[in-house]
Amino acid sequence: MSFVWASIWAGRQGRRSSDAGKKLWQRPAASASATQPMLPRDRRLSSILVSWSGGVAWLAGMALLAATNPRLGDLWTVDFVANIFLALTHSAFVAWRERSSLTEKQSTLIVCQSNTTPMKVSAPKVERISTIDSHTCGEPTRTIVSGGPVLGSGTLLQRQHRFAKDFDHYRSAVINEPRGNDVLVGALLCKPSSPECAAGVIFFNNLGYLGMCGRGVIGVAVTLAYLGRIGSGYHQLETPVGVVGFELDEDLHRVTFESVASYRYRANVAIDVPGFGEVVGDIAWGGNWFFLVRSDASKIRPQHLDDLLTFSKAIRKALEDQQIHGYGGQRVDHVQLHCDSGAGGGRNFVLGPGGQWDRSPCSTGTNAKVACLAAEGKLDPGKRWHQESIIGTRFESRYRVPGLEEVKQLGLLGIAPSQSLGDTVAATSAVIIPSIAGEASVTAESQLMLDPDDAFRYGIPV
């Protein structure tokens, strides 16, 4: 009998413990006041353990009582089942309360954030320049489509001078590091003076401004097609040195244009290059001044790039030291090493004025090469010649022979058409008008950000 009463006592104590655990949980949870915050996580877990331990003790007591007194079994069975239901309900309530309390805290945080008045921070104005990058046979062109300098009205040449005088910092920002590099050529789209032109364009690089850039023409043409401003067919671009016509193929990648009047100025010029001995080459104009040197075909390969750079830089220094110039004392700032690459073609390596090497076959270099071939009688007018770069990309070229009056109208060597070319043209063995065909692809559409707080907002000066 004492065992029965002990069982009853254990069951009652278990129910009291269970009720105490429930109260311990419910007291703080029932409060929605900010002065009575929710219990810490460790106390909430303690309340759950107390409640469950009480429930287990009560169940054990009821089981002992039913085992020792079968007559009370039916009576306690109902209570036993009911309390199991209560225990499971309480467990579900604890889990729900735990989750809902976290949701309330998150909701409160969101409300607090939405009701907080944001601080007004006066940020400096960041200039944005929208650009489209392309590459022409490997050589990159960056075209400014908006956000560039406002140059006003006038001819493209006048606007180019205004660009150089008042807005040169934009050139540096677009071309120089950290946004650009010394291989990049920039192109600023402008409103053309003539309505017959698709656009006006001013070319520039890390050293300054260019009157004309062949691979830039190809890159700008493909960029205009990408923007939906032109389709396939014949179009014109206005440049500071005149209008350039071009043909855009149906694939919207291949461009053919007629380039500047070109010619060989001097043939078989011997110079002494320290460390290399005597080097013989031709001086030719193709839009830039070139010293062209025949080289070993096996050497004009990417794996020999360091040697090619060393050799070509030594040649250019020798040209300067020995005062070997182009017409009117103009600096010969490009060196072209070339070799044959099968019938009707050649391969080259071109060193530019900034010390960079051309990834493309170089449009002005191709002009100069074709002018030399024409002067030697090795290439007839209209016959196709392909020029391959050190990385394997190609330009195709043909030429025609203009009359002297046409050359005067076009201008030569940057001399205005109104100026007399005198004996210079008469002395040239063959003045030609070459055409160049090459391909370009758009590689990026981006915004350059010029932050006033950036120490290199306008590029790293070099």
PEMO-V903784 format. One record per residue. N is the residue number from 1. SS is DSSP state (H for helix, E for strand, C for the rest). OMEGA is omega in whole degrees, 0 to 359 (* if undefined). Layout:
n = {N | N}
ss = {SS | SS}
omega = {OMEGA | OMEGA}
//
This chain:
n = {1 | 2 | 3 | 4 | 5 | 6 | 7 | 8 | 9 | 10 | 11 | 12 | 13 | 14 | 15 | 16 | 17 | 18 | 19 | 20 | 21 | 22 | 23 | 24 | 25 | 26 | 27 | 28 | 29 | 30 | 31 | 32 | 33 | 34 | 35 | 36 | 37 | 38 | 39 | 40 | 41 | 42 | 43 | 44 | 45 | 46 | 47 | 48 | 49 | 50 | 51 | 52 | 53 | 54 | 55 | 56 | 57 | 58 | 59 | 60 | 61 | 62 | 63 | 64 | 65 | 66 | 67 | 68 | 69 | 70 | 71 | 72 | 73 | 74 | 75 | 76 | 77 | 78 | 79 | 80 | 81 | 82 | 83 | 84 | 85 | 86 | 87 | 88 | 89 | 90 | 91 | 92 | 93 | 94 | 95 | 96 | 97 | 98 | 99 | 100 | 101 | 102 | 103 | 104 | 105 | 106 | 107 | 108 | 109 | 110 | 111 | 112 | 113 | 114 | 115 | 116 | 117 | 118 | 119 | 120 | 121 | 122 | 123 | 124 | 125 | 126 | 127 | 128 | 129 | 130 | 131 | 132 | 133 | 134 | 135 | 136 | 137 | 138 | 139 | 140 | 141 | 142 | 143 | 144 | 145 | 146 | 147 | 148 | 149 | 150 | 151 | 152 | 153 | 154 | 155 | 156 | 157 | 158 | 159 | 160 | 161 | 162 | 163 | 164 | 165 | 166 | 167 | 168 | 169 | 170 | 171 | 172 | 173 | 174 | 175 | 176 | 177 | 178 | 179 | 180 | 181 | 182 | 183 | 184 | 185 | 186 | 187 | 188 | 189 | 190 | 191 | 192 | 193 | 194 | 195 | 196 | 197 | 198 | 199 | 200 | 201 | 202 | 203 | 204 | 205 | 206 | 207 | 208 | 209 | 210 | 211 | 212 | 213 | 214 | 215 | 216 | 217 | 218 | 219 | 220 | 221 | 222 | 223 | 224 | 225 | 226 | 227 | 228 | 229 | 230 | 231 | 232 | 233 | 234 | 235 | 236 | 237 | 238 | 239 | 240 | 241 | 242 | 243 | 244 | 245 | 246 | 247 | 248 | 249 | 250 | 251 | 252 | 253 | 254 | 255 | 256 | 257 | 258 | 259 | 260 | 261 | 262 | 263 | 264 | 265 | 266 | 267 | 268 | 269 | 270 | 271 | 272 | 273 | 274 | 275 | 276 | 277 | 278 | 279 | 280 | 281 | 282 | 283 | 284 | 285 | 286 | 287 | 288 | 289 | 290 | 291 | 292 | 293 | 294 | 295 | 296 | 297 | 298 | 299 | 300 | 301 | 302 | 303 | 304 | 305 | 306 | 307 | 308 | 309 | 310 | 311 | 312 | 313 | 314 | 315 | 316 | 317 | 318 | 319 | 320 | 321 | 322 | 323 | 324 | 325 | 326 | 327 | 328 | 329 | 330 | 331 | 332 | 333 | 334 | 335 | 336 | 337 | 338 | 339 | 340 | 341 | 342 | 343 | 344 | 345 | 346 | 347 | 348 | 349 | 350 | 351 | 352 | 353 | 354 | 355 | 356 | 357 | 358 | 359 | 360 | 361 | 362 | 363 | 364 | 365 | 366 | 367 | 368 | 369 | 370 | 371 | 372 | 373 | 374 | 375 | 376 | 377 | 378 | 379 | 380 | 381 | 382 | 383 | 384 | 385 | 386 | 387 | 388 | 389 | 390 | 391 | 392 | 393 | 394 | 395 | 396 | 397 | 398 | 399 | 400 | 401 | 402 | 403 | 404 | 405 | 406 | 407 | 408 | 409 | 410 | 411 | 412 | 413 | 414 | 415 | 416 | 417 | 418 | 419 | 420 | 421 | 422 | 423 | 424 | 425 | 426 | 427 | 428 | 429 | 430 | 431 | 432 | 433 | 434 | 435 | 436 | 437 | 438 | 439 | 440 | 441 | 442 | 443 | 444 | 445 | 446 | 447 | 448 | 449 | 450 | 451 | 452 | 453 | 454 | 455 | 456 | 457 | 458 | 459 | 460 | 461 | 462}
ss = {C | H | H | H | H | H | H | H | H | H | H | H | H | H | H | H | H | H | H | H | H | H | H | H | H | H | H | H | H | C | C | C | C | C | C | C | C | C | C | C | H | H | H | H | H | H | H | H | H | H | H | H | H | H | H | H | H | H | H | H | H | H | H | H | H | H | H | H | C | H | H | H | H | H | H | H | H | H | H | H | H | H | H | H | H | H | H | H | H | H | H | H | H | H | H | H | H | H | H | H | H | H | H | H | H | H | H | H | H | H | H | H | H | H | H | C | C | C | C | C | C | C | C | C | C | C | E | E | E | E | E | E | E | E | E | E | C | C | E | E | E | E | E | E | E | E | C | C | C | C | C | C | C | C | C | H | H | H | H | H | H | H | H | H | H | H | C | H | H | H | H | H | H | H | H | C | C | C | C | C | C | C | C | C | E | E | E | E | E | E | C | C | C | C | C | C | C | C | E | E | E | E | E | E | C | C | C | C | E | E | C | C | C | H | H | H | H | H | H | H | H | H | H | H | H | H | C | C | C | C | C | C | E | E | E | E | E | E | E | C | C | E | E | E | E | E | E | E | C | C | C | C | C | E | E | E | E | E | E | E | E | E | E | E | E | E | E | E | E | E | E | E | E | C | C | C | E | E | E | E | E | E | E | E | E | C | C | C | E | E | E | E | E | E | C | C | H | H | H | C | C | H | H | H | H | H | H | H | H | H | H | H | H | H | H | H | H | H | H | H | H | C | C | C | E | C | H | H | H | C | E | C | C | E | E | E | E | E | E | E | C | C | C | C | E | E | E | E | E | E | E | C | C | C | C | C | E | C | C | C | C | C | H | H | H | H | H | H | H | H | H | H | H | H | H | H | C | C | C | C | C | C | C | C | E | E | E | E | C | C | C | C | C | E | E | E | E | E | E | E | C | C | C | H | H | H | H | H | H | H | C | E | C | C | E | C | C | C | C | C | C | C | H | H | H | H | H | C | C | C | E | E | E | E | E | E | E | E | E | E | E | E | E | E | E | E | E | E | E | E | C | C | C | C | C | C | C | C | C | C | C | C}
omega = {178 | 179 | 179 | 181 | 177 | 179 | 179 | 181 | 179 | 179 | 180 | 178 | 178 | 180 | 178 | 178 | 179 | 179 | 179 | 178 | 178 | 180 | 179 | 177 | 190 | 186 | 179 | 184 | 182 | 183 | 176 | 183 | 179 | 180 | 177 | 183 | 179 | 177 | 173 | 185 | 182 | 178 | 176 | 176 | 178 | 180 | 179 | 180 | 179 | 181 | 182 | 178 | 176 | 180 | 179 | 179 | 179 | 180 | 178 | 179 | 180 | 180 | 178 | 181 | 180 | 181 | 184 | 182 | 183 | 183 | 178 | 185 | 182 | 181 | 183 | 179 | 179 | 179 | 180 | 180 | 180 | 182 | 173 | 178 | 179 | 180 | 179 | 178 | 180 | 178 | 178 | 179 | 180 | 181 | 179 | 182 | 178 | 183 | 182 | 179 | 177 | 178 | 178 | 180 | 179 | 179 | 179 | 179 | 180 | 179 | 179 | 180 | 182 | 181 | 181 | 178 | 183 | 177 | 178 | 180 | 180 | 182 | 178 | 181 | 179 | 177 | 179 | 179 | 180 | 183 | 171 | 180 | 175 | 171 | 177 | 182 | 177 | 183 | 189 | 173 | 177 | 183 | 176 | 182 | 175 | 178 | 180 | 181 | 176 | 188 | 178 | 184 | 181 | 178 | 177 | 179 | 177 | 180 | 175 | 177 | 178 | 176 | 183 | 185 | 190 | 188 | 183 | 179 | 176 | 176 | 181 | 181 | 184 | 189 | 186 | 173 | 10 | 182 | 183 | 180 | 186 | 177 | 187 | 169 | 179 | 179 | 178 | 177 | 181 | 173 | 182 | 176 | 181 | 178 | 179 | 181 | 178 | 180 | 167 | 182 | 174 | 181 | 178 | 177 | 184 | 181 | 183 | 188 | 184 | 175 | 185 | 176 | 184 | 181 | 175 | 176 | 180 | 179 | 180 | 179 | 179 | 177 | 177 | 176 | 178 | 179 | 181 | 182 | 177 | 173 | 179 | 180 | 184 | 179 | 179 | 173 | 175 | 179 | 178 | 181 | 177 | 182 | 179 | 176 | 179 | 178 | 179 | 181 | 182 | 178 | 179 | 178 | 184 | 184 | 174 | 180 | 176 | 188 | 186 | 174 | 186 | 178 | 173 | 183 | 178 | 180 | 174 | 178 | 181 | 176 | 177 | 182 | 181 | 181 | 182 | 180 | 182 | 178 | 182 | 180 | 178 | 173 | 183 | 177 | 176 | 188 | 168 | 178 | 183 | 166 | 186 | 184 | 175 | 185 | 178 | 183 | 182 | 182 | 182 | 181 | 181 | 182 | 179 | 186 | 181 | 179 | 179 | 178 | 181 | 182 | 183 | 177 | 177 | 177 | 182 | 178 | 178 | 177 | 180 | 182 | 182 | 175 | 174 | 187 | 171 | 182 | 177 | 180 | 181 | 185 | 172 | 189 | 176 | 175 | 180 | 173 | 187 | 176 | 176 | 176 | 181 | 183 | 175 | 180 | 179 | 178 | 183 | 169 | 184 | 173 | 180 | 184 | 180 | 181 | 179 | 178 | 186 | 177 | 178 | 176 | 178 | 184 | 180 | 175 | 176 | 176 | 181 | 180 | 180 | 177 | 178 | 178 | 179 | 180 | 180 | 182 | 182 | 180 | 181 | 177 | 178 | 180 | 185 | 175 | 177 | 179 | 183 | 179 | 179 | 179 | 173 | 177 | 189 | 162 | 171 | 184 | 168 | 176 | 172 | 182 | 180 | 172 | 182 | 181 | 178 | 178 | 179 | 180 | 180 | 188 | 182 | 178 | 180 | 179 | 181 | 181 | 182 | 181 | 180 | 177 | 174 | 184 | 184 | 181 | 181 | 183 | 182 | 183 | 181 | 172 | 184 | 171 | 182 | 170 | 182 | 174 | 179 | 183 | 177 | 177 | 175 | 183 | 182 | 171 | 190 | 174 | 174 | 183 | 181 | 184 | 179 | 179 | 180 | 180 | 180 | 178 | 181 | 175 | 177 | 182 | 180 | *}
//
